[in-house]
Amino acid sequence: MYRVFEALDELVTIVEEARGVPMTSGCVVPRGDVLELLDDVRDAIPQELDDAQDVLDHRDDVVSTAEAKADKSVTDARNEAERTLAAARAEAEQLLADAREQADELMADARGQAEQAVNAGRREYEDYVGRAQSEADRMVQAGRAAYEQSVHEGKSEQARLVADTEVVQAANAEAKRIVDEANEDAERLRTECDAYVDSRLADFEDLLGRTLRTVGKGRQQLRSPVGAPFDYEEWGSGSGAAAN
């Protein structure tokens, strides 16, 4: 049958590669090659048909044999699969038991380590809390002392500022009093000085008047006729008054 298909393939190739006839759909093929391939096909077909008939004749036997072999193979495969599955199940159960035992051991070890870690952590935590509490108490005491010191200093500073304020107020009041007294004394002295000057000017005005009157009288007597007696007593009295 293989030769038949091979010859047919060669015929198809010859026809596809044949030179075409102009103006037609025909082609020119090598006659000898085509006839030779056809002879090969003719010679091969009877043998192939005989072989095919033999195959058909023995088909039932082949199928029966194949089915028997298939059933045996399936049975053997099923038995082998069952044995393999049983062995695998046993091995899996053993592995599972070993894994469970190992897991229990690991769990016990982990639990022991966890308990140790927890105990160590609890002790460390308690130690840390104790130190933190001590530090907190110390800081609170220090803060309270600093606060009391600040309050004391603040009160002292406040008292000092209040005292300074009172001193300043007292100084301002004293300065105002002194200024007021100085103004009053200056006004009194000015008044007394004005009165003294006025009295002295009045005395000087009176003396100057008497002196002017005496001078006038002296001039009148000087202008009197020659030989008239000069009143020395009156002149003396006027001069004495002027001297006073």
Stockholm file with secondary structure:
# STOCKHOLM 1.0

chainA/1-244         MYRVFEALDELVTIVEEARGVPMTSGCVVPRGDVLELLDDVRDAIPQELDDAQDVLDHRDDVVSTAEAKADKSVTDARNEAERTLAAARAEAEQLLADAREQADELMADARGQAEQAVNAGRREYEDYVGRAQSEADRMVQAGRAAYEQSVHEGKSEQARLVADTEVVQAANAEAKRIVDEANEDAERLRTECDAYVDSRLADFEDLLGRTLRTVGKGRQQLRSPVGAPFDYEEWGSGSGAAAN
#=GR chainA/1-244 SS CHHHHHHHHHHHHHHHHSEECTTSSCEECCHHHHHHHHHHHHHHHHHHHHHHHHHHHTHHHHHHHHHHHHHHHHHHHHHHHHHHHHHHHHHHHHHHHHHHHHHHHHHHHHHHHHHHHHHHHHHHHHHHHHHHHHHHHHHHHHHHHHHHHHHHHHHHHHHHHHHHHHHHHHHHHHHHHHHHHHHHHHHHHHHHHHHHHHHHHHHHHHHHHHHHHHHHHHHHHHTSCTTCCCCHHHHHHHHHHHHC
#=GC SS_cons         CHHHHHHHHHHHHHHHHSEECTTSSCEECCHHHHHHHHHHHHHHHHHHHHHHHHHHHTHHHHHHHHHHHHHHHHHHHHHHHHHHHHHHHHHHHHHHHHHHHHHHHHHHHHHHHHHHHHHHHHHHHHHHHHHHHHHHHHHHHHHHHHHHHHHHHHHHHHHHHHHHHHHHHHHHHHHHHHHHHHHHHHHHHHHHHHHHHHHHHHHHHHHHHHHHHHHHHHHHHHTSCTTCCCCHHHHHHHHHHHHC
//
